Amino acid sequence: MKLAFKLAYRNLMGAGLRTWLNVIVLSFSFLIIIWMKGIMTGWDHQAKIDMTNWEIGGGQYWQKDYDPYDPFTFSDSHAPVPAELRGEIDKGDAEAVLIAQGSIYPQGRMQSVIIKGINPGQNIFLLPTQKLDTVISDAIPSVIGSLMAGNLKLAIGDRVMIQWRDRGGTFDAAEIYITDIFYANVPAVDQGQIYIPLEKLRSMMSLEDEATILTYRNAEEGRPGYNGWMNKSKAELTKSVDELIKVKSAGISVFYIILILLAMLAIFDTQVLSIFRRQKEIGTYIALGYTRKEVVGLFTVEGTMYSVLAALLSAVYGMPFLAWQAKVGWTMPMDASQFGMAMAQTLYPVYSAGLVISTVLIIMTVTAIVSYYPSRRIAKMNPTEALRGKAQ
């Protein structure tokens, strides 16, 4: 086997430019596949971190009637805060959020919104809720997201009329004052949502000490359930991100396959041409005592070494590029928030040893198979005809 590697290396170096063209093409495949997979892994990690910081904390309790995709459930999805969680809320390790449906009237237009009451002093989320402590004598202090502000053409200091219906079904209205506008990588906390002080919304809705969602800071295993509340773990709340990444990865896999096939086609053609041009050499090996299987193995090793050289070459110029990308990230050419998913404007790739090793092993295996297939023809050669260079 050692001799086979030496002969294969000598033959590849002797082929000159043809070898290096194949190696360069294959090294590009290595680099692009690892980079794109790193982007997808980085997106997955970053999206979950952003969702944790902006929306879900360590996990949540949902009132049993709450359905975030059905606004008609909001009027019934509220209940008193369980006594067992009051200690965590008092310590700041859990926060209650009350959700109600309403309408606002910017520039005389009506827009349906979700009104969220939240504690101004909370520190579980990155929301600038401290701005809700602003004292406004004739309006309700509120904060909104940049997407919401852009769609409704609102700015800090603007006033707008808001309407809601309390627990008895009575409509009421008041004026809100925009105290701050935040930018978040999670559109779910921005689009169509207005944040006001929790106690103010409770008073408006006549829902004393009630909430819709209870978010806790620490993602403890086996948290107890409470009557009328459903525990949603972080894994369950980020499941949509995992499914999205799987779908995107499946789509990008088609691109990976195309890259590999182009590289394998070049190697296959090179092997076929090599066997055709080196018939006398093959006959000499057989005449010297090599078995046909050993000669087939030699050419298979020779073809597989393309991937070995490509891996080494891609490490030379690819590692600096991948390290630079991991540091500065890849900035999207458009506003990622418009996609309606948790996605930062700049994605930072995450590379793991498993990612690099699996990519190298897959490409080496495919290269070995592609190299072996044309090499099987050697087993059918007649040694005498091969020495004369006339083997078919």
GIKAFEN-V768713 format. One record per run of one state. SS is the DSSP state (~ for helix, > for strand, _ for the rest). FROM is the first residue (numbers start at 1). TO is the last residue. If there is no record, write none. Layout:
BEGIN
ss:SS from:FROM to:TO
ss:SS from:FROM to:TO
END
This chain:
BEGIN
ss:_ from:1 to:1
ss:~ from:2 to:15
ss:_ from:16 to:16
ss:~ from:17 to:56
ss:_ from:57 to:58
ss:> from:59 to:63
ss:_ from:64 to:70
ss:~ from:71 to:73
ss:_ from:74 to:78
ss:> from:79 to:80
ss:_ from:81 to:82
ss:~ from:83 to:91
ss:_ from:92 to:93
ss:> from:94 to:104
ss:_ from:105 to:105
ss:~ from:106 to:108
ss:_ from:109 to:110
ss:> from:111 to:118
ss:_ from:119 to:128
ss:~ from:129 to:133
ss:_ from:134 to:139
ss:> from:140 to:145
ss:~ from:146 to:152
ss:_ from:153 to:158
ss:> from:159 to:165
ss:_ from:166 to:170
ss:> from:171 to:182
ss:_ from:183 to:186
ss:~ from:187 to:189
ss:_ from:190 to:192
ss:> from:193 to:197
ss:~ from:198 to:205
ss:_ from:206 to:209
ss:> from:210 to:211
ss:_ from:212 to:212
ss:> from:213 to:216
ss:_ from:217 to:225
ss:> from:226 to:226
ss:_ from:227 to:228
ss:> from:229 to:233
ss:~ from:234 to:237
ss:_ from:238 to:238
ss:~ from:239 to:277
ss:_ from:278 to:278
ss:~ from:279 to:287
ss:_ from:288 to:291
ss:~ from:292 to:328
ss:_ from:329 to:329
ss:> from:330 to:331
ss:_ from:332 to:335
ss:~ from:336 to:339
ss:_ from:340 to:345
ss:> from:346 to:347
ss:_ from:348 to:352
ss:~ from:353 to:380
ss:_ from:381 to:382
ss:~ from:383 to:387
ss:_ from:388 to:392
END
